[in-house]
Amino acid sequence: MKCIFCGCEDSKVIDSRSADEGRTIRRRRECIRCGKRFTTYETIEDTPVLVVKASGMRQAYDPQKLKNGIIKSCEKRPVSLNTIDDMVSAITKRIYNSMEQEISSKKIGEMVMEELKKVDEVAYVRYASVYRSFKDIPSFMEELQKLMENKN
């Protein structure tokens, strides 16, 4: 960190404290060259991720929207809200760890299906039926057959 008094790039941290409800770290520094002290703030950089829809439209990634979709597929199933929150967290972490600024809704849908498959097969099939928009019974049955084969 560059000293604001002499421009030296060497400083040592004397004190660190959490600020802004844990979203920022306040650091007191001392310049190695001139000995003067100054304060810096370290924050998490929120880089927005855009979801690219099938139509080509883009919108900001919204974990709440993802959660609502998962909740619908898990209705009347023995899946706790904590489990759903864990799924949303895992998917969100994967999205942000990819370091991509844009991600297709198709890719997100695949991630959701992977998570649902581990948790509840009925919820998985419900989500798949909407996500893959099965046009007829044979395409729906084909997905069920794949599920049955993977289970054995």
C-alpha positions as a Markdown table, in Angstrom:
| # | Residue | x | y | z |
|---|---|---|---|---|
| 1 | Met | 0.0 | 0.0 | 0.0 |
| 2 | Lys | 1.5 | 3.3 | -1.1 |
| 3 | Cys | 2.1 | 5.9 | 1.7 |
| 4 | Ile | -0.1 | 9.0 | 1.2 |
| 5 | Phe | 2.7 | 11.2 | 2.7 |
| 6 | Cys | 5.9 | 10.1 | 1.0 |
| 7 | Gly | 4.8 | 7.7 | -1.7 |
| 8 | Cys | 6.8 | 4.7 | -0.3 |
| 9 | Glu | 5.2 | 1.4 | -1.2 |
| 10 | Asp | 6.2 | -0.4 | 2.0 |
| 11 | Ser | 4.0 | -0.2 | 5.0 |
| 12 | Lys | 3.2 | -2.4 | 7.9 |
| 13 | Val | -0.3 | -3.1 | 9.3 |
| 14 | Ile | -0.5 | -2.0 | 13.0 |
| 15 | Asp | -4.2 | -2.7 | 13.6 |
| 16 | Ser | -7.1 | -4.4 | 11.7 |
| 17 | Arg | -10.7 | -4.0 | 12.6 |
| 18 | Ser | -14.0 | -5.1 | 11.0 |
| 19 | Ala | -16.2 | -2.3 | 9.8 |
| 20 | Asp | -19.5 | -1.9 | 7.9 |
| 21 | Glu | -21.1 | -5.0 | 9.5 |
| 22 | Gly | -18.2 | -7.2 | 8.5 |
| 23 | Arg | -18.2 | -6.2 | 4.8 |
| 24 | Thr | -15.1 | -3.9 | 5.2 |
| 25 | Ile | -11.8 | -4.2 | 7.0 |
| 26 | Arg | -10.3 | -1.0 | 8.4 |
| 27 | Arg | -6.5 | -1.2 | 8.6 |
| 28 | Arg | -4.1 | 1.3 | 10.4 |
| 29 | Arg | -0.8 | 1.3 | 8.6 |
| 30 | Glu | 2.6 | 2.7 | 9.3 |
| 31 | Cys | 5.0 | 3.8 | 6.5 |
| 32 | Ile | 8.4 | 2.0 | 6.7 |
| 33 | Arg | 10.2 | 5.1 | 5.3 |
| 34 | Cys | 8.7 | 8.1 | 7.0 |
| 35 | Gly | 7.0 | 6.5 | 10.0 |
| 36 | Lys | 3.7 | 8.3 | 9.5 |
| 37 | Arg | 0.4 | 6.5 | 10.0 |
| 38 | Phe | -2.6 | 6.3 | 7.7 |
| 39 | Thr | -5.8 | 4.3 | 7.4 |
| 40 | Thr | -6.9 | 2.0 | 4.5 |
| 41 | Tyr | -10.2 | 0.2 | 3.9 |
| 42 | Glu | -10.4 | -3.2 | 2.3 |
| 43 | Thr | -13.8 | -4.2 | 0.8 |
| 44 | Ile | -15.1 | -7.2 | -1.2 |
| 45 | Glu | -15.5 | -6.3 | -4.8 |
| 46 | Asp | -18.9 | -7.3 | -6.0 |
| 47 | Thr | -18.7 | -8.0 | -9.7 |
| 48 | Pro | -22.1 | -8.4 | -11.1 |
| 49 | Val | -22.9 | -11.6 | -13.0 |
| 50 | Leu | -25.4 | -11.4 | -15.8 |
| 51 | Val | -27.6 | -14.3 | -16.7 |
| 52 | Val | -28.0 | -14.7 | -20.5 |
| 53 | Lys | -31.5 | -16.0 | -21.2 |
| 54 | Ala | -32.4 | -18.2 | -24.1 |
| 55 | Ser | -33.9 | -15.2 | -25.8 |
| 56 | Gly | -30.6 | -13.4 | -25.6 |
| 57 | Met | -31.8 | -11.0 | -22.9 |
| 58 | Arg | -29.5 | -10.3 | -20.0 |
| 59 | Gln | -30.4 | -9.7 | -16.3 |
| 60 | Ala | -28.5 | -9.6 | -13.1 |
| 61 | Tyr | -28.1 | -12.9 | -11.3 |
| 62 | Asp | -30.5 | -13.1 | -8.4 |
| 63 | Pro | -30.1 | -15.9 | -5.8 |
| 64 | Gln | -33.6 | -15.3 | -4.5 |
| 65 | Lys | -35.1 | -16.0 | -7.9 |
| 66 | Leu | -33.1 | -19.3 | -8.0 |
| 67 | Lys | -34.3 | -20.1 | -4.5 |
| 68 | Asn | -38.0 | -19.5 | -5.5 |
| 69 | Gly | -37.6 | -21.9 | -8.4 |
| 70 | Ile | -36.1 | -24.6 | -6.2 |
| 71 | Ile | -38.8 | -24.1 | -3.6 |
| 72 | Lys | -41.5 | -24.6 | -6.2 |
| 73 | Ser | -40.0 | -27.9 | -7.4 |
| 74 | Cys | -39.6 | -29.1 | -3.7 |
| 75 | Glu | -43.2 | -28.3 | -2.7 |
| 76 | Lys | -44.8 | -31.0 | -0.6 |
| 77 | Arg | -41.5 | -32.9 | -0.6 |
| 78 | Pro | -39.4 | -33.7 | 2.5 |
| 79 | Val | -36.8 | -31.1 | 1.7 |
| 80 | Ser | -36.0 | -28.6 | 4.4 |
| 81 | Leu | -35.4 | -24.8 | 3.8 |
| 82 | Asn | -31.9 | -25.3 | 5.1 |
| 83 | Thr | -31.2 | -27.8 | 2.4 |
| 84 | Ile | -32.6 | -25.5 | -0.2 |
| 85 | Asp | -30.4 | -22.6 | 1.1 |
| 86 | Asp | -27.4 | -24.9 | 1.0 |
| 87 | Met | -28.2 | -25.7 | -2.7 |
| 88 | Val | -28.6 | -22.0 | -3.5 |
| 89 | Ser | -25.3 | -21.2 | -1.7 |
| 90 | Ala | -23.4 | -24.0 | -3.6 |
| 91 | Ile | -24.8 | -22.9 | -6.9 |
| 92 | Thr | -24.1 | -19.2 | -6.2 |
| 93 | Lys | -20.5 | -20.1 | -5.1 |
| 94 | Arg | -19.9 | -22.0 | -8.3 |
| 95 | Ile | -21.3 | -19.1 | -10.4 |
| 96 | Tyr | -19.0 | -16.5 | -8.7 |
| 97 | Asn | -16.0 | -18.9 | -8.6 |
| 98 | Ser | -16.2 | -19.3 | -12.4 |
| 99 | Met | -15.1 | -15.7 | -12.6 |
| 100 | Glu | -17.3 | -15.2 | -15.7 |
| 101 | Gln | -19.3 | -12.0 | -16.0 |
| 102 | Glu | -22.0 | -13.7 | -18.0 |
| 103 | Ile | -23.5 | -17.2 | -17.5 |
| 104 | Ser | -26.3 | -18.8 | -19.5 |
| 105 | Ser | -29.5 | -19.7 | -17.8 |
| 106 | Lys | -29.1 | -23.1 | -19.3 |
| 107 | Lys | -25.8 | -23.6 | -17.4 |
| 108 | Ile | -27.5 | -22.5 | -14.2 |
| 109 | Gly | -30.4 | -24.9 | -14.8 |
| 110 | Glu | -28.0 | -27.8 | -15.2 |
| 111 | Met | -26.4 | -26.8 | -11.9 |
| 112 | Val | -29.8 | -26.8 | -10.2 |
| 113 | Met | -30.7 | -30.2 | -11.7 |
| 114 | Glu | -27.4 | -31.6 | -10.4 |
| 115 | Glu | -28.1 | -30.4 | -6.9 |
| 116 | Leu | -31.8 | -31.5 | -6.9 |
| 117 | Lys | -30.8 | -35.0 | -8.2 |
| 118 | Lys | -28.7 | -35.5 | -5.1 |
| 119 | Val | -31.5 | -34.3 | -2.7 |
| 120 | Asp | -34.8 | -35.4 | -4.1 |
| 121 | Glu | -35.6 | -37.3 | -7.3 |
| 122 | Val | -39.2 | -36.1 | -7.5 |
| 123 | Ala | -38.2 | -32.4 | -7.1 |
| 124 | Tyr | -35.5 | -33.1 | -9.8 |
| 125 | Val | -38.1 | -34.5 | -12.2 |
| 126 | Arg | -40.5 | -31.5 | -11.5 |
| 127 | Tyr | -37.7 | -29.0 | -12.2 |
| 128 | Ala | -36.6 | -30.9 | -15.3 |
| 129 | Ser | -40.1 | -30.9 | -16.7 |
| 130 | Val | -40.2 | -27.1 | -16.5 |
| 131 | Tyr | -36.6 | -26.5 | -17.3 |
| 132 | Arg | -36.4 | -28.8 | -20.3 |
| 133 | Ser | -40.0 | -28.0 | -21.3 |
| 134 | Phe | -41.0 | -31.6 | -22.3 |
| 135 | Lys | -43.3 | -31.4 | -25.2 |
| 136 | Asp | -44.8 | -34.8 | -24.9 |
| 137 | Ile | -45.0 | -37.9 | -22.7 |
| 138 | Pro | -42.2 | -39.8 | -24.6 |
| 139 | Ser | -39.6 | -37.1 | -23.9 |
| 140 | Phe | -40.7 | -37.0 | -20.2 |
| 141 | Met | -40.4 | -40.8 | -20.1 |
| 142 | Glu | -37.0 | -40.7 | -21.6 |
| 143 | Glu | -35.8 | -38.5 | -18.8 |
| 144 | Leu | -37.3 | -40.8 | -16.2 |
| 145 | Gln | -35.6 | -43.8 | -17.9 |
| 146 | Lys | -32.2 | -42.0 | -17.6 |
| 147 | Leu | -32.9 | -41.4 | -13.9 |
| 148 | Met | -33.8 | -45.0 | -13.4 |
| 149 | Glu | -30.7 | -46.3 | -15.2 |
| 150 | Asn | -28.4 | -44.0 | -13.2 |
| 151 | Lys | -30.0 | -45.3 | -10.0 |
| 152 | Asn | -29.2 | -48.9 | -10.7 |
